Amino acid sequence: MDPAELGHLAYYERLVLKIKEQIVRGVLQPGDKLPSVRDMARSEQLNPNTVAKAYKQLELDGVMEVQPGRGSFIAQRPRKMSQTEKVELKNRFDALVVTATAQGVDEATLKTWLAAHFEG
């Protein structure tokens, strides 16, 4: 994902999305250890508080597990979304589609974008 496309997101949200994308693409595997907050902050040129917030969100999303004294790891099995979370996600997706079509993006283009995402 092009960082320029993420300009509307907070820095911690960008990091959350980056890590999730690495999981989807197979770069990060279940059980992989994530860098410490300080190391990640240094490598991503972010404030450690921003990284801590991203890690907390990843933990809440069930993507990451914290093992006290050992560190943070990609979850072995992602947490299943609740029905409420699925509805909320679908509503956000629908809103994005409405916004795109209201700005002149046609159905064929939306389908092309979605297909390109899954093709990598």
N, C-alpha and C positions, 0 to 999 in steps of 0.2 A: 504494500500500500504506500502510495506516495505521501511523504510527510506534508507536502503542501496542501493536500486534500483534507488534512486533519486540523487545519488552522482554527476551526470553530470549537474544537475540543480543548478542555483544560489539559495541562501537561500530564496530570496523573491518569486522565482518561486515555490519552495517547499511549502511555506506557501499558496500561491494561490491554488496550486493543492490540498493541504490538506483540505482547506476550501471548495473547489468545491466538493471534494470527500465526505465530511460530508453532503453537501447538497444532493448529489445524493443518499447517503445511508439513508437519512431521519433524520440524527442526528441534522442537522440545518434545520429549516423550514422558509418559507417566513415570514418576520416580526420579526424574532429573532434578538435581539440586539447582536452585536459583542462587545467584550471587547475593551476598549480604546486602542490606540496605545501603550501607556506605559504598560498597564496591559498585553496585548498580548505579548509585547516584553519580559516582565518579565517571563511569563508562558512558552514561547517558547525559552527562553534564546537567544534572538536575539537583535540586535541593533534597537532602535526605528525607525531609518531611513529606515531600511530594512522592518519593518512592515508597515510603511507609504507607501513605494513603492508598497508592496503587496496589501494594501488596495486601492491604486490608480488604480492598474491594475484590481482589482475586480470591481471597480466602472466603469472603461472603458469597461470592459466585460459585464456590465449590471447585474452583479451578486449581487452587493451591492449598497445600496443607502445611501447617507450621508444626514442626516437631521441636519442642523446647530443648535447648542445648545442642541441637543438631542443625537446625536451619529451616529453610523454606523449600518445599518440593512440589513439583507438578503432581496433582492428585492422581492416584491410581485409577480411580473411577470418578469421572465428573459427576457432580451432584445433579440429580434429575430436577428439571424445572417443575415448579408447581403449576397447577392449572391457571392460577392468578398471574403468575409470571409469564406464562405462554400468551395469555390474553393481552397483557401489557406490551409484550414484545410485538405481537401482531398489530396492535393499535399503533405503535411507533412505526412499524413497517408501512402500514396503510397511510399514515400521515406523510411519510417520506414519498410514497408513490403519488399521493395527491399533490404534494408540493412540486414534485418533478413534472407531472403532467400539466399542472397549472402554469408552469414556466416553459411549456412547449416541448417537453421531452415526450416522444411518442412511445407506444407500447413496444414496437420493434427494438428501439434503442434500449429500453429498460430490460427486455429479454436478453439482448446482446451483452449488456453490462453484467447481468446475473450469471449468464453462461460463462463469461470471461472470468468472473470471480471463482467459479468452481473448476475451471480449467487451469487456474494458477497463472 
